[in-house]
């Protein structure tokens, strides 16, 4: 794992060791899940697995399981693998749509091979996730199906854009809830459910996952603006170059300050020219819209923290509270 938040959540050494052991199990099963009878498919599927990542979703799945009587059991581990496989599959598809060149510091699958290979590899990972889900029961399959529906709906919402008269910021936040929040909510739901937690606790961790998921994506979009390639593992300003809206760009586009005319002009669409892209990135980094986006990320993280209030105190709750701080304070 690269950039894992695990080290930021330290509570009790024994609890930390338990989390690390569970995540090692996830990593082992994840590596096994992407092996195909066809070696080339194994190579393409391992591409992003071996590039690392924060494993944020499996971590939340395992943490959530500690609110049930059977934390970290085999079904928890399998469900953590399912959410990470699903996440990885969406990354293969996203990179095709965004024409991305880098992912996690390595060439994206579409740039290393081609779009067709990247799309079909994503589909292969979805298939492997479904195969594991079949052993977890019909309710797990239903949760995954409804989550996948929201993932697709969110992508379509983003592609189509807001309807006439709809606030672009409100529309954008709904996109983030669907595209990112829904899968992280599923991680919280799976972890508690597979550990045998009561329904009220399952709902709390699902709501927490959705809120922290939106905060996570808002922060990720800020990192895309503020970091360099070495920090974030992808080219800075990728969304800006492709004309993909983020909260900061939407807020900046709403400015009526004449000094922002140049920036707003750049934000009207993709910016393929390197010089113009560099200028737009510099202007956006200095714009107050960036601070407003950070404040919105913190608001969602604070909402997630409040969701946890009914849960009993302990290492798992303290770790989730620390996760709220990690999400909004990270730089890569």
N, C-alpha and C positions, 0 to 999 in steps of 0.2 A: 504494500500500500504506500502511495506517495501522498504527503500532505494530509494524512489521516488526523481527524480531530481527537483521536483517542488520548494522546498525550496531554491535551488541554483539559481533560475531564477528570483528572486524578482525584480520587477520594480516599479510599482505603486500599492499601497494597494488595490485599487478598482479593478484593472486588475487582481491581484493575487487572490482576492476573487471570481472573475468571473471564472477564470480557475479552482479553487478548487471546485466551485459549479458544473461546467460542469463535472469534473472528478468524483464527487459524483454521478451524474446522470449515468455516465458510469458504475460505480461500482454497482449501484442498478440494472441496466438493465442486467449487466453481471451475477449477482447472479440469476436473474430471468431466464436468457437464459439457464442455465445449469440444470434446474429442469426438471426431467423426470417423467412420470407416473410410472416408475419402480424405487422404492427408492434406490436400489443398484446402478443404473446408476447415480442417483443424487449424491450419496455419492462419487463415483469414479470421477465424473466430477467436483465436488466441491473441490476435493483434492488439485489441484494446484491453483484454484481461491482463496481459503481461505489461502493458503500458502503465499499469497501476491505477491510481485514483484514490479518492478519499474514502470509498466504501461507506459513505454516509448512510445509505439506506439499510445495508446489513447491520451497521452499528445501532441504528435506531430500533431495528427489529429485535436485536439481542437485548438492548437496554429495556425495551418495553416488556420483554418476557419476564423480567425480574419483578413485575407487579402481579405475576401469577404464581401458583404453587409449584410449577415445574419449569423453572427458568433454564434456558439454554439447552432444552432437550432436542432430540433429533429432528422433530417436526419444526421447531423454531429455526434450526440451522437450514433445513430444506427451504422453508419459506423465505429466509434471508437470501438464499441463492436465487430463488425465483425473482425477488424484487431487483436484485443486481443484474441478472440476465435480462430482465425487461428493460431496465435502465440502459444497459449497454446496447441492446437492440435499437432503442430509440436514437442513441448517439450515431450509430451507423447511418440511419435514415436522415437524421438532422444534418449530418455533414454533407450528404448528397444535396439536400435542399439548399444548404447555405454555400455550397461549393467550397467548403473549408479545406485548407491545405494542411493544417496541423490539428492534432488532438492529443492532449496529455504529453506534449513535447515531442511527439512522433508524427511522421506523415500520416494523415488520415487514410482510411481504407480506400476511399474513392480516389485519392491522389496516388496512392501506392499501386492500386490495381485499376479499377474503373467503377463507374456508378452502378452498373449491373451487379458486380461482385459485392459491392458494399450493401446494396439493398437486399440481395438474397442472403447474405450473411446475417443481416439483422433479422430476416424472416426465420432463418435457422435457429437463432437464439430464442426467438419467440416460441418456436416449436419445442425446444428443449425445456423452456420454462413451463410450457403446458404439460409436458410429459411428467415433470416432477410434481406439478399441481394435482395430477390425476391420483397420486398416492395420498394427497392431503385431504381429500374429500370434496363433495359437491359444493359445500359452502365456500371453500377456498377457491374453487373454480369460478363460482359466481362473483366473488370479490374481485378476482383478477379480470373477469370479463367486463365488469362495470368500470373498473379502473382503466382498462384499455379503451373503453368507449370514451371516457373523459379525455384520455391522452389524445385520441384522434380528433375529438371535438375541439379541444384546445388548439391543436395544430391548424384545423380548418378555420377557426375563429381568427387566428393570427394571420393566416394567408389571405382571408377575405377582407379583414379590417372591420372597424366599427360601422354599424348602420348609421344612416343619416340621423343626426340629432342625439346620438349616443356619445357621452363623454369619453374621449379616447383613453384617458387615464383609467376610468372605471372598466372599460373594455379590456385594457391591458392587464389589469389585476385579475380579471376573470380568466384571461388566457393563462396567466401564471398559476392560478389555482388549479386549472384543468391540466396543464402540461407538466407541472412540477409538483404542486401540492398533492394531487390525487395519488401519485405513486408513493410519496413519502407518508401520506395518510394510511395507505395500504400496508406499508411497513410496520407502522405502529399497531394497526389492527391485527395483522398476522402474528406479530410477536406476542401480544397479550392473549389472543385467542388460542394460539397453539400451546401456550403455557398454562391454559386452563383458568384464566382470569374471568371474573364475573362480567356481565354485559356492560355495566356502568363504567368499569375500568377500560374495557375495550373501546367504548365510545370516547372516553377522555383521551386515550392515546391516539385515536384516529383524528380527533379534532386538533390535538397538539401537532400531529404530523402535518396536517394541512397548513396550519399557520406557520410552523417553522419552515415548511417547504417553500411557501411564498417568500418568507424572509430570506431564505437561502438563495433563491433565484434572483431576487432584487440585489442582494449582495454580490452574487456572481456577475451580474450585468455591470455593477460598479467596478468590480475587479477587472473586467474586460476593458474598461475605459482607462483605469488608473495604473495598471501593472504593465510590466514588460513581458516579453515572450518567455523569459527564463522563469519568472514567477508563476505565470498562469498556465504554461504549457500550450498556449496557442497564441497566434498573432494578436497583439493588442488592437482594440478597435475593430474587431471582426464584424460585430453587429452594425457598427457605424458604417463600415465600408459597404456592407451588403444592403444597407437601408432598412435593416430590421429594427423596429421600434423598441426602445427600452424606456423605463420610466424617466430617466434623466433627459433623453432626447425629446420625449413627449412634453415634459415640463418646459424645456427650453423653446420648443416650437410654439408654445403658448405665450411667449414673451411679447410685449408690445414696446419694448425698449428699442429705439432706433439703432443703438450700438450692437444689437444682436442680429441685424439684418443679414450679415455675411454668414453667420452660423446657421441661421434659419434657412438660408438658401441652400447650404450644404445638406441640411437635414431633410430636404424635400424628396430625396431618393438615394439610390446607391452612389458611392463615391469611388469610382475605379481608379481615378488619377492619384498617384502616390503623393504628389505635392499637396494637392487639395485635401486628401485624406489626413495628412500630417497636420495641416493647418486647422482642419475641423476638429481633430482630436485635441490639439492644444487649446483651442477656444472652449471646447466642451469641458476640459479638465479645470479650466478657470471659472466656469459659469456656476452661479449659485444653484442651478438645477441639480447639480451633483450632490450638494449638501441636502437638498430637499429629498432626493432619492434615498440618501443614507438615513434620513430621519424616518421615512416611510418603512424602510427595512427594519429599523429599530422598533417601530410601532408594532409591526407584525410579530417580531420576536418577543416583545413584551406581552402581546396577546397570548402567544404560545405559553409563556411562563405562567400567566394567570390561569390558564386552563389546567395546570398541574395542581392548583391549590387543594382540591379535595383528596389528592393522593397522600398516602402515609409518608412520613419523613424517612430518609434512609439514603444509602449510597446511590441507588438508581435515580431517585428524584433529584439529588444534588447534581448528578451527572447530566441529567436532562436540562436542569437550570443552567449549568455551565455551557451546555450546547447552545443555548440561546445567546450567550455572550460570544462564543466562538464564531457563530454564524455571521454576526454583524461586524465583528472586529477583524476578521481575517483579511489578508492582503494577497492571497493567491489560492 
